Amino acid sequence: MPFDHPFYFLRHGETSWNRERKTQGQSNSQLNETGREQARRAGEILKTAPIAHIVSSPLDRTRHTAEAVAHHHNVDLIFDDGLMECHLGDMQGQPHGPWLNDYWTSDFDPPNGEIFSEFANRVWAAMARAVALGPDTLIVAHGGLWIAAHEFVKIKPALMPMPNALPIHVVPGKGEWKQQVLS
């Protein structure tokens, strides 16, 4: 099993496009004021966690969220392109709609974008690389990664959709991950 020890997961803070329910995908949107505060608060919550590594998507919204946590830890940030959100092609920047749920169930392939199964395999491999660094790795990424992870493992309790900047601790087990929200 590629996930041999507990790790942390943190979705980026809120962006204006999150608030407006616009599809971001790999667009490089920025944290809004709420998102910056959420990232700061997540950093405070994780201040006493034994974070050994921080691996982040390189997109600005995740980078800035990861920096808010790294501020409290003496670790370098590692950026992995494999942790980027799904590339939704021509749908990026469009309002959320029924097509988005169809994407998550592999019933819609966005024009000029990444099909869901390719996305799921990409991010699963990237998450496994991050966790392989050792115990207490923090992955800072996107909500779509959590949806994709469900393709490979049961996650309990269910936390869908993944809220912005809500730190969770994950304990992997055979075929099932147990997650605990940190506050």
For each residue, the residues with C-beta under 8 A, 3 or more apart:
1: 4 172 174
2: 128 131 132
3: 7 127 128 131 153 172 177
4: 1 131 132 172
5: 131 134 135 136 172
6: 135 136 169 170 171 172
7: 3 130 131 135 136 137 138 139 169 170 172
8: 46 49 51 136 137 138 139 167 168 169 170 182
9: 138 139 141 145 146 167 168 170 179
10: 42 46 65 66 69 138 139 140 141 165 166 167 168
11: 65 140 141 142 143 146 162 163 164 165 166
12: 15 31 35 39 57 59 61 62 64 65 140 141 142 164 165
13: 31 34 35 36 37 38 39 42 61 64 65 68 164 165
14: 18 19 31 32 34 35 38 164 165
15: 12 18 19 24 29 30 31 32 35 61
16: 19 20 29 30 32
17: 20 21 22 23 24 27 29 93
18: 14 15 21 24 35 164
19: 14 15 16 32 34
20: 16 17 95
21: 17 18 95 96
22: 17 93 94 95 96
23: 17 88 91 92 93 94 95 96 100
24: 15 17 18 27 29 61 85 92
25: 85 86 87 88 89 91 92 113
26: 59 84 85 86 87 88 92
27: 17 24 92 93
28: 59 60 61
29: 15 16 17 24 59 60 61
30: 15 16 60 61 64
31: 12 13 14 15 35 36 38 39 60 61 64 65
32: 14 15 16 19 35 36
33: 36 37
34: 13 14 19 37 38
35: 12 13 14 15 18 31 32 38 39 61 65 164 165
36: 13 31 32 33 39 40 64 68
37: 13 33 34 40 41
38: 13 14 31 34 35 41 42 65 164 165
39: 12 13 31 35 36 42 43 64 65 67 68 69 165
40: 36 37 43 44 68
41: 37 38 44 45 165
42: 10 13 38 39 45 46 65 68 69 165 166 167
43: 39 40 46 47 68 69 71 72
44: 40 41 47 72
45: 41 42 49 167 182 183
46: 8 10 42 43 49 51 69 72 73 138 167 182
47: 43 44 72
48:
49: 8 45 46 136 138 167 169 182
50: 136
51: 8 46 54 69 73 75 136 137 138
52: 75 133 134 135 136 137
53: 75 78 130 133 134 136 137 138
54: 51 66 69 70 73 75 76 77 78 137 138 140
55: 77 78 79 80 83 129 130 133 137 138 139 140
56: 62 63 65 66 77 78 79 80 83 139 140 141
57: 12 62 63 79 80 81 83 84 85 140 141 142
58: 62 63 79 80 81 83 84
59: 12 26 28 29 62 63 84 85 142
60: 28 29 30 31 63 64
61: 12 13 15 24 28 29 30 31 35 64 65
62: 12 56 57 58 59 65 66 83 140 141 142
63: 56 57 58 59 60 66 67 77 79
64: 12 13 30 31 36 39 60 61 67 68
65: 10 11 12 13 31 35 38 39 42 56 61 62 68 69 140 165
66: 10 54 56 62 63 69 70 77 138 140
67: 39 63 64 70 71 77
68: 13 36 39 40 42 43 64 65 71
69: 10 39 42 43 46 51 54 65 66 72 73 138 140
70: 54 66 67 73 75 77
71: 43 67 68
72: 43 44 46 47 69
73: 46 51 54 69 70
74:
75: 51 52 53 54 70
76: 54
77: 54 55 56 63 66 67 70
78: 53 54 55 56 130 133
79: 55 56 57 58 63
80: 55 56 57 58 83 126 129 130
81: 57 58 84 126
82: 122 123 125 126 129
83: 55 56 57 58 62 80 123 126 127 130 139 141 142 145
84: 26 57 58 59 81 87 142
85: 24 25 26 57 59 141 142 143 144 145
86: 25 26 103 113 114 116 119 144 148
87: 25 26 84 92 110 113 114 119
88: 23 25 26 91 92 103 110 113 114
89: 25 92 110 111 112 113 114
90: 94 110 111 112 113
91: 23 25 88 94 99 100 103 110 111 113
92: 23 24 25 26 27 87 88 89 113
93: 17 22 23 27
94: 22 23 90 91 97
95: 20 21 22 23
96: 21 22 23 100
97: 94 100
98: 101 102
99: 91 102 103 108 110
100: 23 91 96 97 103 104
101: 98 104 105
102: 98 99 105 107 108
103: 86 88 91 99 100 106 107 108 109 110 116
104: 100 101 116 144 147
105: 101 102 116
106: 103 115 116 117
107: 102 103
108: 99 102 103
109: 103 113 115 116
110: 87 88 89 90 91 99 103 113 114
111: 89 90 91
112: 89 90
113: 25 86 87 88 89 90 91 92 109 110
114: 86 87 88 89 110 118 119 122
115: 106 109 118 119
116: 86 103 104 105 106 109 119 120 148
117: 106 120 121
118: 114 115 121 122
119: 86 87 114 115 116 122 123 144 148
120: 116 117 123 124 148 151 152
121: 117 118 124 125
122: 82 114 118 119 125 126
123: 82 83 119 120 126 127 141 144 145 148 149
124: 120 121 127 128 148 149 151 152
125: 82 121 122 128 129
126: 80 81 82 83 122 123 129 130
127: 3 83 123 124 130 131 139 141 145 149
128: 2 3 124 125 131 132
129: 55 80 82 125 126 132 133
130: 7 53 55 78 80 83 126 127 133 137 139
131: 2 3 4 5 7 127 128 137 139 172
132: 2 4 128 129
133: 52 53 55 78 129 130 137
134: 5 52 53 137
135: 5 6 7 52
136: 5 6 7 8 49 50 51 52 53
137: 7 8 51 52 53 54 55 130 131 133 134
138: 7 8 9 10 46 49 51 53 54 55 66 69
139: 7 8 9 10 55 56 83 127 130 131 145
140: 10 11 12 54 55 56 57 62 65 66 69
141: 9 10 11 12 56 57 62 83 85 123 127 145
142: 11 12 57 59 62 83 84 85 145
143: 11 85 146 147 161 162
144: 85 86 104 119 123 147 148
145: 9 83 85 123 127 139 141 142 148 149
146: 9 11 143 149 150 155 159 160 161 162
147: 104 143 144 150 160 161 162
148: 86 116 119 120 123 124 144 145 151 152
149: 123 124 127 145 146 152 153 155 177
150: 146 147 153 154 155 160
151: 120 124 148
152: 120 124 148 149
153: 3 149 150 172 175 176 177
154: 150 175 176 177
155: 146 149 150 158 159 170 176 177 179
156: 176 177 178 179
157: 179
158: 155
159: 146 155 162 163 166 168 179 181
160: 146 147 150
161: 143 146 147
162: 11 143 146 147 159 166
163: 11 159 166
164: 11 12 13 14 18 35 38
165: 10 11 12 13 14 35 38 39 41 42 65
166: 10 11 42 159 162 163 181
167: 8 9 10 42 45 46 49 181 182
168: 8 9 10 159 179 180 181 182
169: 6 7 8 49 179 180 182
170: 6 7 8 9 155 177 178 179 180
171: 6 177 178 179 180
172: 1 3 4 5 6 7 131 153 177
173: 176 177 178
174: 1
175: 153 154
176: 153 154 155 156 173
177: 3 149 153 154 155 156 170 171 172 173
178: 156 170 171 173
179: 9 155 156 157 159 168 169 170 171
180: 168 169 170 171
181: 159 166 167 168
182: 8 45 46 49 167 168 169
183: 45
